[in-house]
Amino acid sequence: MSVIFLGLFTAFVLFPIILALLNSFKPIAAIQRNFLTFDLKTFTLAAYDKVITVLRFGEGLWNNIVITLLSTLMTVVLGSLMAFAISLVIQSFFARFT
Amino acid sequence: MQLVPLLKTIGLLNTYFGTSFVFTALSLPVAVFLYTGFMRTLPRELSEAAVVDGCGLWRIYTSIYMPLMKTITVTVIILRATYIWNDLLVSLVTISDATKTMLVPRMYAFNSSTSTRWDLVLASSVLVSIPVAALYLFLQKFYMRGLVSGAVKE
């Protein structure tokens, strides 16, 4: 029973991801015609090509990497130091009663 | 939104640091919550023994706590990096310079009030999600261990 439930849940989670992946290789006309089917004859990488050039993907990726790294680093350093201070305060508070 | 005038006043609007500060401020509560939960599971004797040996607070933090916090740090990194990578609102509000815009606000350009370029939206979604998926696959064995640490008191 749990295996069936797990299988259904996995399919439920994976279905939109697979659908997005398959439709990303189709021209927009084919997507609008029927987004649930995939025909190898309509396979194209034109969307990826256009995204990389029009979106200036490299530039955006660099911005994402810099901002994500900076933010995550500051979060880890400041968060762990704050938690250390809080845990010391909690320890010293409870030490009064033991 | 007061955030934008504040960033403008201190000269951090349209900068990597300004946006990073906002993301850090939004991420800190979750990080502190997870770290505190983990630290409370560590035995008090560890820090007490270090104090007896003459360690100061900084030494206790760097030599005792930090090596023990690897799993929870990986959990915090995955949780926050995923959130920051996929965020639309903060990056849209704090960065208006086209050369410094993040990927998700750029993807938003494919969506207009009259039409949506679904082929471009889906292709860019796949491309944007690849680094996050790779990060998760690479660090997943630490993720669950860190997430449940501190959940139960031993």
gemmi code that builds the backbone of each chain (N, CA, C; Angstrom):
import gemmi

chains = {
    "A": [
        ("MET", (0.835, -1.206, 0.000), (0.000, 0.000, 0.000), (0.870, 1.258, 0.000)),
        ("SER", (1.905, 1.227, 0.889), (2.779, 2.396, 0.987), (3.601, 2.588, -0.290)),
        ("VAL", (3.916, 1.439, -0.964), (4.670, 1.517, -2.217), (3.828, 2.192, -3.294)),
        ("ILE", (2.542, 1.837, -3.336), (1.628, 2.448, -4.322), (1.500, 3.950, -4.055)),
        ("PHE", (1.327, 4.289, -2.777), (1.198, 5.699, -2.401), (2.471, 6.470, -2.768)),
        ("LEU", (3.629, 5.832, -2.484), (4.926, 6.463, -2.802), (5.082, 6.666, -4.310)),
        ("GLY", (4.655, 5.634, -5.073), (4.728, 5.716, -6.535), (3.843, 6.826, -7.081)),
        ("LEU", (2.622, 6.909, -6.543), (1.686, 7.962, -6.975), (2.222, 9.345, -6.613)),
        ("PHE", (2.788, 9.462, -5.433), (3.332, 10.750, -4.988), (4.517, 11.158, -5.864)),
        ("THR", (5.383, 10.182, -6.177), (6.544, 10.457, -7.038), (6.086, 10.916, -8.421)),
        ("ALA", (5.075, 10.206, -8.951), (4.540, 10.586, -10.270), (3.934, 11.988, -10.227)),
        ("PHE", (3.231, 12.299, -9.136), (2.607, 13.611, -8.955), (3.660, 14.717, -8.928)),
        ("VAL", (4.800, 14.429, -8.266), (5.868, 15.430, -8.150), (6.640, 15.559, -9.464)),
        ("LEU", (6.903, 14.402, -10.095), (7.753, 14.415, -11.298), (7.021, 14.856, -12.563)),
        ("PHE", (5.706, 14.670, -12.590), (4.942, 14.955, -13.808), (5.153, 16.378, -14.348)),
        ("PRO", (4.994, 17.433, -13.540), (5.212, 18.787, -14.086), (6.645, 19.041, -14.520)),
        ("ILE", (7.598, 18.413, -13.823), (9.011, 18.617, -14.172), (9.302, 18.000, -15.542)),
        ("ILE", (8.820, 16.765, -15.734), (9.035, 16.076, -17.015), (8.311, 16.812, -18.141)),
        ("LEU", (7.098, 17.274, -17.836), (6.319, 18.023, -18.827), (7.051, 19.298, -19.254)),
        ("ALA", (7.607, 20.014, -18.276), (8.355, 21.245, -18.575), (9.588, 20.929, -19.403)),
        ("LEU", (10.281, 19.852, -19.017), (11.501, 19.462, -19.736), (11.189, 19.092, -21.190)),
        ("LEU", (10.152, 18.278, -21.398), (9.802, 17.852, -22.765), (9.325, 19.029, -23.616)),
        ("ASN", (8.506, 19.893, -23.021), (7.976, 21.024, -23.787), (9.038, 22.076, -24.099)),
        ("SER", (10.126, 22.071, -23.330), (11.193, 23.039, -23.615), (11.923, 22.703, -24.915)),
        ("PHE", (11.757, 21.467, -25.405), (12.390, 21.052, -26.668), (11.423, 21.148, -27.853)),
        ("LYS", (10.285, 21.789, -27.643), (9.289, 21.905, -28.710), (9.130, 23.365, -29.132)),
        ("PRO", (8.799, 23.642, -30.396), (8.494, 25.027, -30.779), (7.165, 25.451, -30.163)),
        ("ILE", (6.969, 26.757, -30.048), (5.773, 27.253, -29.329), (4.468, 26.800, -29.999)),
        ("ALA", (4.506, 26.658, -31.328), (3.284, 26.224, -32.034), (2.879, 24.814, -31.594)),
        ("ALA", (3.875, 23.942, -31.440), (3.593, 22.566, -31.009), (3.104, 22.528, -29.569)),
        ("ILE", (3.649, 23.409, -28.734), (3.203, 23.466, -27.320), (1.747, 23.897, -27.263)),
        ("GLN", (1.408, 24.926, -28.061), (0.033, 25.432, -28.040), (-0.951, 24.437, -28.642)),
        ("ARG", (-0.456, 23.622, -29.587), (-1.334, 22.621, -30.217), (-1.701, 21.539, -29.193)),
        ("ASN", (-0.679, 20.933, -28.567), (-0.915, 19.916, -27.550), (0.332, 19.794, -26.673)),
        ("PHE", (0.216, 20.201, -25.430), (1.411, 20.186, -24.560), (1.628, 18.847, -23.861)),
        ("LEU", (0.699, 17.911, -24.044), (0.846, 16.618, -23.364), (1.576, 15.568, -24.207)),
        ("THR", (1.727, 15.825, -25.491), (2.403, 14.842, -26.340), (3.792, 15.345, -26.745)),
        ("PHE", (4.637, 14.390, -27.122), (5.963, 14.777, -27.585), (6.294, 14.016, -28.873)),
        ("ASP", (6.532, 14.780, -29.935), (6.869, 14.186, -31.219), (8.329, 14.514, -31.529)),
        ("LEU", (9.107, 13.474, -31.829), (10.538, 13.693, -32.100), (10.779, 14.585, -33.326)),
        ("LYS", (9.787, 14.602, -34.232), (9.942, 15.420, -35.451), (9.981, 16.918, -35.118)),
        ("THR", (9.345, 17.280, -33.996), (9.301, 18.712, -33.638), (10.442, 19.105, -32.698)),
        ("PHE", (11.316, 18.135, -32.396), (12.418, 18.404, -31.463), (13.292, 19.570, -31.963)),
        ("THR", (13.505, 20.534, -31.080), (14.344, 21.680, -31.449), (15.040, 22.267, -30.216)),
        ("LEU", (16.230, 22.799, -30.441), (16.953, 23.467, -29.357), (16.905, 24.983, -29.525)),
        ("ALA", (15.989, 25.436, -30.379), (15.906, 26.872, -30.694), (15.600, 27.710, -29.450)),
        ("ALA", (14.734, 27.177, -28.576), (14.373, 27.931, -27.374), (15.599, 28.143, -26.487)),
        ("TYR", (16.404, 27.089, -26.336), (17.614, 27.196, -25.511), (18.589, 28.204, -26.117)),
        ("ASP", (18.734, 28.132, -27.432), (19.626, 29.051, -28.135), (19.175, 30.502, -27.914)),
        ("LYS", (17.882, 30.719, -28.050), (17.337, 32.072, -27.899), (17.467, 32.552, -26.452)),
        ("VAL", (17.220, 31.644, -25.498), (17.320, 32.018, -24.081), (18.744, 32.447, -23.744)),
        ("ILE", (19.704, 31.693, -24.235), (21.103, 31.997, -23.902), (21.538, 33.336, -24.502)),
        ("THR", (21.064, 33.652, -25.701), (21.465, 34.918, -26.333), (20.600, 36.102, -25.871)),
        ("VAL", (19.282, 35.955, -25.923), (18.385, 37.074, -25.589), (18.447, 37.411, -24.094)),
        ("LEU", (18.457, 36.374, -23.289), (18.432, 36.577, -21.834), (19.803, 36.986, -21.295)),
        ("ARG", (20.836, 36.924, -22.117), (22.237, 37.081, -21.666), (22.436, 36.180, -20.439)),
        ("PHE", (22.301, 34.876, -20.691), (22.259, 33.884, -19.629), (23.549, 33.868, -18.791)),
        ("GLY", (24.684, 34.010, -19.443), (25.966, 33.990, -18.728), (26.064, 35.102, -17.701)),
        ("GLU", (25.648, 36.299, -18.125), (25.671, 37.464, -17.224), (24.739, 37.252, -16.026)),
        ("GLY", (23.522, 36.764, -16.313), (22.544, 36.502, -15.254), (23.022, 35.412, -14.310)),
        ("LEU", (23.642, 34.385, -14.877), (24.161, 33.280, -14.054), (25.239, 33.783, -13.110)),
        ("TRP", (26.126, 34.635, -13.622), (27.201, 35.209, -12.792), (26.588, 36.031, -11.651)),
        ("ASN", (25.587, 36.877, -11.956), (24.923, 37.677, -10.922), (24.296, 36.772, -9.863)),
        ("ASN", (23.630, 35.711, -10.326), (23.005, 34.761, -9.390), (24.043, 34.120, -8.479)),
        ("ILE", (25.159, 33.691, -9.084), (26.192, 33.004, -8.300), (26.769, 33.957, -7.240)),
        ("VAL", (27.095, 35.186, -7.646), (27.712, 36.151, -6.714), (26.755, 36.449, -5.556)),
        ("ILE", (25.505, 36.772, -5.879), (24.542, 37.159, -4.831), (24.220, 35.966, -3.925)),
        ("THR", (24.045, 34.781, -4.523), (23.730, 33.593, -3.711), (24.895, 33.241, -2.787)),
        ("LEU", (26.132, 33.292, -3.318), (27.294, 32.953, -2.488), (27.467, 33.946, -1.345)),
        ("LEU", (27.387, 35.251, -1.666), (27.535, 36.282, -0.632), (26.486, 36.135, 0.459)),
        ("SER", (25.230, 35.984, 0.043), (24.123, 35.901, 1.004), (24.247, 34.644, 1.861)),
        ("THR", (24.539, 33.523, 1.224), (24.617, 32.263, 1.976), (25.787, 32.293, 2.958)),
        ("LEU", (26.909, 32.850, 2.516), (28.081, 32.951, 3.395), (27.777, 33.809, 4.616)),
        ("MET", (27.162, 34.962, 4.384), (26.831, 35.852, 5.503), (25.815, 35.192, 6.423)),
        ("THR", (24.850, 34.468, 5.829), (23.827, 33.785, 6.645), (24.462, 32.723, 7.539)),
        ("VAL", (25.383, 31.942, 6.958), (26.013, 30.862, 7.724), (26.874, 31.437, 8.851)),
        ("VAL", (27.684, 32.439, 8.537), (28.588, 33.007, 9.549), (27.787, 33.705, 10.650)),
        ("LEU", (26.919, 34.630, 10.268), (26.152, 35.380, 11.270), (25.160, 34.482, 12.017)),
        ("GLY", (24.503, 33.581, 11.292), (23.517, 32.693, 11.903), (24.136, 31.770, 12.936)),
        ("SER", (25.297, 31.182, 12.610), (25.928, 30.266, 13.564), (26.445, 31.035, 14.783)),
        ("LEU", (26.975, 32.253, 14.570), (27.455, 33.050, 15.715), (26.300, 33.459, 16.629)),
        ("MET", (25.182, 33.861, 16.026), (24.012, 34.238, 16.832), (23.492, 33.034, 17.614)),
        ("ALA", (23.424, 31.886, 16.931), (22.931, 30.673, 17.594), (23.863, 30.261, 18.725)),
        ("PHE", (25.177, 30.457, 18.528), (26.163, 30.145, 19.571), (25.895, 31.016, 20.802)),
        ("ALA", (25.689, 32.301, 20.569), (25.402, 33.222, 21.681), (24.107, 32.820, 22.387)),
        ("ILE", (23.080, 32.496, 21.599), (21.790, 32.110, 22.191), (21.936, 30.831, 23.008)),
        ("SER", (22.671, 29.846, 22.457), (22.823, 28.577, 23.181), (23.612, 28.780, 24.479)),
        ("LEU", (24.574, 29.721, 24.479), (25.312, 30.012, 25.712), (24.397, 30.638, 26.763)),
        ("VAL", (23.546, 31.550, 26.327), (22.600, 32.207, 27.246), (21.648, 31.171, 27.824)),
        ("ILE", (21.134, 30.279, 26.953), (20.204, 29.236, 27.416), (20.901, 28.307, 28.407)),
        ("GLN", (22.152, 27.925, 28.068), (22.923, 27.039, 28.958), (23.111, 27.679, 30.325)),
        ("SER", (23.532, 28.941, 30.347), (23.799, 29.601, 31.624), (22.501, 29.819, 32.408)),
        ("PHE", (21.397, 30.012, 31.696), (20.112, 30.200, 32.376), (19.693, 28.904, 33.092)),
        ("PHE", (19.780, 27.777, 32.352), (19.350, 26.516, 32.943), (20.347, 25.984, 33.976)),
        ("ALA", (21.626, 26.448, 33.874), (22.640, 26.016, 34.841), (22.306, 26.487, 36.244)),
        ("ARG", (21.546, 27.569, 36.367), (21.159, 28.092, 37.688), (20.271, 27.102, 38.453)),
        ("PHE", (19.550, 26.293, 37.705), (18.581, 25.384, 38.338), (19.120, 23.968, 38.489)),
        ("THR", (20.363, 23.724, 38.032), (20.890, 22.343, 38.141), (22.060, 22.288, 39.114)),
    ],
    "B": [
        ("MET", (7.586, 50.848, -0.535), (8.404, 49.873, 0.205), (9.632, 50.584, 0.790)),
        ("GLN", (9.765, 50.602, 2.120), (10.838, 51.358, 2.774), (12.230, 50.789, 2.515)),
        ("LEU", (12.273, 49.571, 2.089), (13.554, 48.915, 1.838), (14.362, 49.645, 0.762)),
        ("VAL", (13.681, 50.063, -0.274), (14.363, 50.713, -1.397), (14.936, 52.077, -0.996)),
        ("PRO", (14.152, 52.991, -0.337), (14.756, 54.253, 0.117), (15.923, 54.037, 1.077)),
        ("LEU", (15.806, 53.018, 1.942), (16.890, 52.730, 2.895), (18.165, 52.330, 2.161)),
        ("LEU", (18.038, 51.404, 1.217), (19.208, 50.965, 0.442), (19.790, 52.124, -0.358)),
        ("LYS", (18.915, 52.993, -0.872), (19.370, 54.144, -1.659), (20.148, 55.115, -0.773)),
        ("THR", (19.661, 55.316, 0.454), (20.315, 56.249, 1.377), (21.727, 55.781, 1.723)),
        ("ILE", (21.881, 54.499, 1.956), (23.207, 54.006, 2.329), (24.038, 53.613, 1.105)),
        ("GLY", (23.529, 53.896, -0.070), (24.295, 53.694, -1.305), (24.442, 52.243, -1.730)),
        ("LEU", (23.498, 51.409, -1.329), (23.608, 49.982, -1.669), (22.541, 49.505, -2.663)),
        ("LEU", (21.755, 50.453, -3.176), (20.759, 50.067, -4.186), (21.490, 49.736, -5.490)),
        ("ASN", (21.035, 48.691, -6.175), (21.673, 48.249, -7.422), (23.084, 47.712, -7.227)),
        ("THR", (23.367, 47.186, -6.048), (24.686, 46.565, -5.825), (24.482, 45.124, -5.358)),
        ("TYR", (25.518, 44.315, -5.583), (25.459, 42.925, -5.121), (25.327, 42.883, -3.593)),
        ("PHE", (26.088, 43.762, -2.912), (26.087, 43.741, -1.451), (24.721, 44.114, -0.878)),
        ("GLY", (24.095, 45.135, -1.463), (22.778, 45.563, -0.981), (21.769, 44.438, -1.050)),
        ("THR", (21.706, 43.788, -2.194), (20.764, 42.670, -2.369), (21.124, 41.516, -1.431)),
        ("SER", (22.423, 41.273, -1.279), (22.859, 40.185, -0.388), (22.476, 40.465, 1.055)),
        ("PHE", (22.575, 41.741, 1.476), (22.186, 42.091, 2.849), (20.702, 41.817, 3.080)),
        ("VAL", (19.894, 42.149, 2.096), (18.446, 41.910, 2.231), (18.173, 40.406, 2.338)),
        ("PHE", (18.812, 39.632, 1.453), (18.627, 38.175, 1.493), (19.114, 37.601, 2.820)),
        ("THR", (20.242, 38.129, 3.328), (20.781, 37.644, 4.602), (19.804, 37.926, 5.735)),
        ("ALA", (19.261, 39.142, 5.743), (18.293, 39.507, 6.795), (17.073, 38.596, 6.749)),
        ("LEU", (16.638, 38.230, 5.539), (15.474, 37.348, 5.415), (15.799, 35.900, 5.777)),
        ("SER", (17.071, 35.526, 5.611), (17.461, 34.130, 5.846), (17.877, 33.856, 7.285)),
        ("LEU", (18.293, 34.912, 8.011), (18.840, 34.698, 9.355), (17.889, 34.006, 10.338)),
        ("PRO", (16.604, 34.351, 10.403), (15.743, 33.663, 11.382), (15.746, 32.140, 11.227)),
        ("VAL", (15.647, 31.666, 9.990), (15.636, 30.215, 9.753), (16.986, 29.609, 10.152)),
        ("ALA", (18.071, 30.293, 9.770), (19.409, 29.780, 10.072), (19.634, 29.709, 11.575)),
        ("VAL", (19.262, 30.763, 12.298), (19.446, 30.782, 13.756), (18.592, 29.690, 14.412)),
        ("PHE", (17.381, 29.517, 13.924), (16.482, 28.491, 14.464), (17.107, 27.094, 14.305)),
        ("LEU", (17.624, 26.805, 13.105), (18.208, 25.478, 12.847), (19.489, 25.281, 13.660)),
        ("TYR", (20.357, 26.305, 13.658), (21.623, 26.196, 14.396), (21.384, 26.044, 15.902)),
        ("THR", (20.452, 26.827, 16.445), (20.183, 26.753, 17.891), (19.658, 25.365, 18.259)),
        ("GLY", (18.751, 24.843, 17.441), (18.222, 23.496, 17.682), (19.329, 22.462, 17.698)),
        ("PHE", (20.290, 22.614, 16.788), (21.396, 21.668, 16.735), (22.317, 21.828, 17.936)),
        ("MET", (22.646, 23.074, 18.283), (23.602, 23.328, 19.381), (23.063, 22.863, 20.728)),
        ("ARG", (21.745, 22.895, 20.861), (21.161, 22.451, 22.135), (21.280, 20.944, 22.322)),
        ("THR", (21.545, 20.210, 21.225), (21.733, 18.758, 21.366), (23.170, 18.415, 21.762)),
        ("LEU", (24.078, 19.362, 21.619), (25.479, 19.094, 21.979), (25.618, 19.079, 23.505)),
        ("PRO", (26.395, 18.137, 24.051), (26.516, 18.076, 25.512), (27.239, 19.303, 26.079)),
        ("ARG", (26.735, 19.794, 27.198), (27.312, 20.978, 27.827), (28.745, 20.731, 28.285)),
        ("GLU", (29.050, 19.445, 28.560), (30.382, 19.093, 29.061), (31.480, 19.461, 28.068)),
        ("LEU", (31.131, 19.473, 26.777), (32.127, 19.812, 25.747), (32.676, 21.225, 25.967)),
        ("SER", (31.775, 22.180, 26.098), (32.220, 23.568, 26.279), (32.808, 23.777, 27.671)),
        ("GLU", (32.277, 23.053, 28.651), (32.822, 23.181, 30.017), (34.256, 22.671, 30.095)),
        ("ALA", (34.502, 21.536, 29.417), (35.870, 20.987, 29.392), (36.821, 21.947, 28.695)),
        ("ALA", (36.332, 22.600, 27.625), (37.164, 23.560, 26.894), (37.486, 24.770, 27.768)),
        ("VAL", (36.505, 25.212, 28.554), (36.735, 26.353, 29.458), (37.783, 25.980, 30.500)),
        ("VAL", (37.703, 24.757, 31.013), (38.678, 24.283, 32.003), (40.077, 24.268, 31.395)),
        ("ASP", (40.162, 23.906, 30.104), (41.460, 23.875, 29.421), (41.954, 25.262, 29.016)),
        ("GLY", (41.186, 26.272, 29.303), (41.635, 27.644, 29.045), (41.163, 28.248, 27.735)),
        ("CYS", (40.177, 27.647, 27.094), (39.664, 28.203, 25.824), (38.746, 29.393, 26.082)),
        ("GLY", (38.867, 30.380, 25.226), (37.935, 31.504, 25.263), (36.706, 31.166, 24.428)),
        ("LEU", (35.762, 32.113, 24.353), (34.524, 31.862, 23.603), (34.789, 31.625, 22.118)),
        ("TRP", (35.682, 32.448, 21.552), (35.981, 32.341, 20.121), (36.598, 30.982, 19.793)),
        ("ARG", (37.501, 30.527, 20.670), (38.159, 29.233, 20.472), (37.155, 28.087, 20.605)),
        ("ILE", (36.244, 28.218, 21.557), (35.203, 27.185, 21.721), (34.360, 27.101, 20.444)),
        ("TYR", (34.029, 28.277, 19.911), (33.204, 28.312, 18.691), (33.939, 27.714, 17.493)),
        ("THR", (35.200, 28.143, 17.283), (35.919, 27.697, 16.072), (36.445, 26.264, 16.192)),
        ("SER", (36.907, 25.866, 17.379), (37.545, 24.547, 17.498), (36.598, 23.430, 17.903)),
        ("ILE", (35.508, 23.771, 18.604), (34.610, 22.700, 19.073), (33.286, 22.692, 18.313)),
        ("TYR", (32.631, 23.841, 18.267), (31.304, 23.883, 17.655), (31.365, 23.773, 16.127)),
        ("MET", (32.267, 24.540, 15.516), (32.274, 24.582, 14.037), (32.490, 23.216, 13.374)),
        ("PRO", (33.456, 22.409, 13.840), (33.615, 21.089, 13.186), (32.399, 20.183, 13.356)),
        ("LEU", (31.640, 20.384, 14.443), (30.460, 19.541, 14.684), (29.245, 20.001, 13.884)),
        ("MET", (29.324, 21.208, 13.313), (28.151, 21.798, 12.647), (28.118, 21.576, 11.132)),
        ("LYS", (28.917, 20.624, 10.631), (28.985, 20.433, 9.170), (27.621, 20.097, 8.564)),
        ("THR", (26.926, 19.128, 9.164), (25.659, 18.684, 8.561), (24.603, 19.785, 8.579)),
        ("ILE", (24.516, 20.487, 9.710), (23.498, 21.542, 9.805), (23.873, 22.712, 8.890)),
        ("THR", (25.172, 22.946, 8.687), (25.592, 24.018, 7.783), (25.206, 23.687, 6.341)),
        ("VAL", (25.366, 22.415, 5.965), (24.962, 21.996, 4.616), (23.455, 22.181, 4.437)),
        ("THR", (22.691, 21.844, 5.490), (21.227, 22.026, 5.423), (20.872, 23.496, 5.231)),
        ("VAL", (21.529, 24.359, 6.002), (21.265, 25.802, 5.882), (21.653, 26.285, 4.479)),
        ("ILE", (22.779, 25.818, 3.984), (23.237, 26.240, 2.644), (22.217, 25.838, 1.579)),
        ("ILE", (21.758, 24.572, 1.619), (20.801, 24.107, 0.602), (19.487, 24.892, 0.702)),
        ("LEU", (18.973, 25.024, 1.929), (17.683, 25.720, 2.113), (17.750, 27.162, 1.644)),
        ("ARG", (18.772, 27.889, 2.066), (18.840, 29.314, 1.771), (19.295, 29.575, 0.335)),
        ("ALA", (20.255, 28.792, -0.150), (20.739, 29.001, -1.521), (19.610, 28.756, -2.525)),
        ("THR", (18.796, 27.724, -2.275), (17.666, 27.446, -3.163), (16.672, 28.605, -3.166)),
        ("TYR", (16.396, 29.110, -1.959), (15.445, 30.223, -1.835), (15.973, 31.475, -2.552)),
        ("ILE", (17.248, 31.788, -2.334), (17.835, 33.003, -2.938), (17.915, 32.847, -4.461)),
        ("TRP", (18.321, 31.678, -4.915), (18.470, 31.418, -6.357), (17.142, 31.607, -7.103)),
        ("ASN", (16.054, 31.174, -6.461), (14.749, 31.198, -7.130), (13.934, 32.459, -6.853)),
        ("ASP", (14.468, 33.369, -6.027), (13.663, 34.512, -5.608), (13.423, 35.508, -6.741)),
        ("LEU", (12.191, 36.011, -6.776), (11.839, 37.028, -7.784), (11.715, 38.403, -7.144)),
        ("LEU", (10.988, 38.495, -6.023), (10.593, 39.792, -5.476), (11.786, 40.664, -5.050)),
        ("VAL", (12.654, 40.127, -4.204), (13.758, 40.935, -3.664), (14.678, 41.414, -4.781)),
        ("SER", (15.031, 40.511, -5.680), (15.947, 40.903, -6.764), (15.280, 41.891, -7.723)),
        ("LEU", (13.964, 41.761, -7.871), (13.239, 42.687, -8.751), (13.182, 44.092, -8.144)),
        ("VAL", (13.050, 44.149, -6.818), (12.903, 45.432, -6.127), (14.251, 46.126, -5.925)),
        ("THR", (15.262, 45.365, -5.582), (16.544, 45.980, -5.198), (17.499, 46.195, -6.368)),
        ("ILE", (17.263, 45.549, -7.502), (18.166, 45.734, -8.655), (17.359, 46.189, -9.872)),
        ("SER", (17.670, 47.374, -10.353), (17.016, 47.832, -11.585), (18.017, 47.941, -12.736)),
        ("ASP", (19.309, 47.860, -12.408), (20.358, 47.894, -13.430), (20.305, 46.588, -14.241)),
        ("ALA", (20.096, 46.712, -15.552), (19.897, 45.519, -16.402), (21.090, 44.570, -16.390)),
        ("THR", (22.300, 45.093, -16.183), (23.480, 44.218, -16.210), (23.654, 43.435, -14.910)),
        ("LYS", (22.965, 43.882, -13.839), (23.124, 43.204, -12.543), (21.902, 42.378, -12.144)),
        ("THR", (20.927, 42.282, -13.031), (19.702, 41.549, -12.716), (19.971, 40.053, -12.597)),
        ("MET", (19.246, 39.411, -11.687), (19.392, 37.959, -11.526), (18.579, 37.243, -12.604)),
        ("LEU", (18.669, 35.908, -12.622), (18.067, 35.148, -13.725), (16.535, 35.129, -13.712)),
        ("VAL", (15.944, 34.979, -12.526), (14.472, 34.851, -12.476), (13.770, 36.134, -12.951)),
        ("PRO", (14.207, 37.335, -12.524), (13.581, 38.538, -13.108), (13.780, 38.641, -14.622)),
        ("ARG", (14.887, 38.124, -15.127), (15.102, 38.118, -16.586), (14.079, 37.204, -17.265)),
        ("MET", (13.807, 36.062, -16.624), (12.812, 35.136, -17.183), (11.434, 35.778, -17.246)),
        ("TYR", (11.183, 36.651, -16.301), (9.882, 37.314, -16.207), (9.584, 38.133, -17.465)),
        ("ALA", (10.630, 38.508, -18.193), (10.458, 39.303, -19.410), (9.716, 38.526, -20.504)),
        ("PHE", (9.722, 37.196, -20.428), (9.033, 36.379, -21.447), (7.519, 36.361, -21.243)),
        ("ASN", (7.105, 36.906, -20.097), (5.694, 36.888, -19.754), (5.135, 38.309, -19.862)),
        ("SER", (4.199, 38.522, -20.756), (3.580, 39.844, -20.851), (2.082, 39.731, -20.608)),
        ("SER", (1.396, 40.864, -20.586), (-0.039, 40.836, -20.284), (-0.843, 40.210, -21.429)),
        ("THR", (-0.276, 40.225, -22.630), (-1.029, 39.710, -23.787), (-0.627, 38.294, -24.186)),
        ("SER", (0.648, 37.950, -23.983), (1.079, 36.604, -24.385), (2.254, 36.127, -23.533)),
        ("THR", (2.439, 34.820, -23.534), (3.566, 34.219, -22.824), (4.325, 33.323, -23.789)),
        ("ARG", (5.633, 33.515, -23.886), (6.449, 32.659, -24.748), (6.790, 31.394, -23.964)),
        ("TRP", (5.897, 30.403, -24.012), (6.055, 29.215, -23.188), (7.326, 28.434, -23.501)),
        ("ASP", (7.731, 28.405, -24.773), (8.946, 27.666, -25.121), (10.166, 28.278, -24.424)),
        ("LEU", (10.216, 29.634, -24.393), (11.342, 30.312, -23.752), (11.250, 30.222, -22.223)),
        ("VAL", (10.036, 30.328, -21.709), (9.839, 30.211, -20.248), (10.300, 28.834, -19.768)),
        ("LEU", (9.892, 27.790, -20.493), (10.231, 26.422, -20.069), (11.723, 26.136, -20.241)),
        ("ALA", (12.299, 26.596, -21.354), (13.740, 26.374, -21.576), (14.559, 27.105, -20.513)),
        ("SER", (14.188, 28.349, -20.195), (14.937, 29.088, -19.175), (14.717, 28.480, -17.789)),
        ("SER", (13.513, 27.967, -17.523), (13.257, 27.302, -16.232), (14.171, 26.096, -16.052)),
        ("VAL", (14.313, 25.321, -17.127), (15.188, 24.140, -17.069), (16.629, 24.578, -16.818)),
        ("LEU", (17.080, 25.588, -17.550), (18.468, 26.052, -17.405), (18.732, 26.623, -16.008)),
        ("VAL", (17.770, 27.379, -15.482), (17.955, 28.011, -14.165), (17.959, 26.965, -13.052)),
        ("SER", (17.163, 25.904, -13.221), (17.068, 24.915, -12.141), (18.213, 23.908, -12.124)),
        ("ILE", (19.008, 23.847, -13.180), (20.111, 22.868, -13.221), (21.119, 23.058, -12.067)),
        ("PRO", (21.640, 24.289, -11.816), (22.613, 24.432, -10.721), (22.056, 24.053, -9.353)),
        ("VAL", (20.802, 24.401, -9.085), (20.199, 24.075, -7.785), (20.016, 22.568, -7.646)),
        ("ALA", (19.558, 21.930, -8.727), (19.382, 20.475, -8.700), (20.734, 19.785, -8.480)),
        ("ALA", (21.774, 20.304, -9.122), (23.118, 19.726, -8.971), (23.604, 19.891, -7.535)),
        ("LEU", (23.374, 21.071, -6.962), (23.781, 21.332, -5.568), (23.073, 20.373, -4.619)),
        ("TYR", (21.766, 20.188, -4.848), (20.985, 19.304, -3.977), (21.464, 17.858, -4.116)),
        ("LEU", (21.681, 17.404, -5.354), (22.131, 16.018, -5.558), (23.492, 15.786, -4.920)),
        ("PHE", (24.351, 16.813, -5.002), (25.707, 16.700, -4.473), (25.714, 16.642, -2.939)),
        ("LEU", (24.801, 17.388, -2.311), (24.843, 17.513, -0.850), (23.683, 16.813, -0.136)),
        ("GLN", (22.879, 16.013, -0.860), (21.640, 15.505, -0.273), (21.849, 14.573, 0.912)),
        ("LYS", (22.986, 13.852, 0.959), (23.165, 12.895, 2.061), (23.311, 13.616, 3.416)),
        ("PHE", (23.801, 14.882, 3.374), (23.912, 15.643, 4.612), (22.596, 16.328, 4.971)),
        ("TYR", (21.770, 16.531, 3.945), (20.605, 17.409, 4.087), (19.601, 16.909, 5.128)),
        ("MET", (19.155, 15.648, 4.965), (18.137, 15.117, 5.873), (18.694, 14.960, 7.290)),
        ("ARG", (19.985, 14.561, 7.356), (20.608, 14.389, 8.662), (20.600, 15.720, 9.427)),
        ("GLY", (20.907, 16.797, 8.721), (20.953, 18.111, 9.349), (19.579, 18.640, 9.693)),
        ("LEU", (18.625, 18.312, 8.830), (17.269, 18.852, 9.011), (16.591, 18.300, 10.257)),
        ("VAL", (16.843, 17.022, 10.567), (16.180, 16.410, 11.722), (17.004, 16.519, 13.001)),
        ("SER", (18.261, 16.992, 12.877), (19.075, 17.118, 14.091), (18.481, 18.222, 14.959)),
        ("GLY", (18.374, 17.946, 16.232), (17.782, 18.924, 17.139), (16.278, 18.791, 17.237)),
        ("ALA", (15.705, 17.882, 16.448), (14.250, 17.707, 16.484), (13.825, 16.958, 17.747)),
        ("VAL", (14.671, 16.020, 18.162), (14.352, 15.272, 19.386), (15.471, 15.474, 20.409)),
        ("LYS", (15.097, 15.516, 21.666), (16.095, 15.682, 22.723), (16.539, 14.311, 23.189)),
        ("GLU", (17.862, 14.083, 23.165), (18.353, 12.756, 23.565), (18.653, 12.734, 25.057)),
    ],
}
model = gemmi.Model(1)
for chain_id, residues in chains.items():
    chain = gemmi.Chain(chain_id)
    for i, (resn, *xyz) in enumerate(residues, 1):
        res = gemmi.Residue()
        res.name, res.seqid = resn, gemmi.SeqId(i, " ")
        for name, pos in zip(("N", "CA", "C"), xyz):
            atom = gemmi.Atom()
            atom.name, atom.element = name, gemmi.Element(name[0])
            atom.pos, atom.b_iso = gemmi.Position(*pos), 0.0
            res.add_atom(atom)
        chain.add_residue(res)
    model.add_chain(chain)
structure = gemmi.Structure()
structure.add_model(model)
structure.setup_entities()
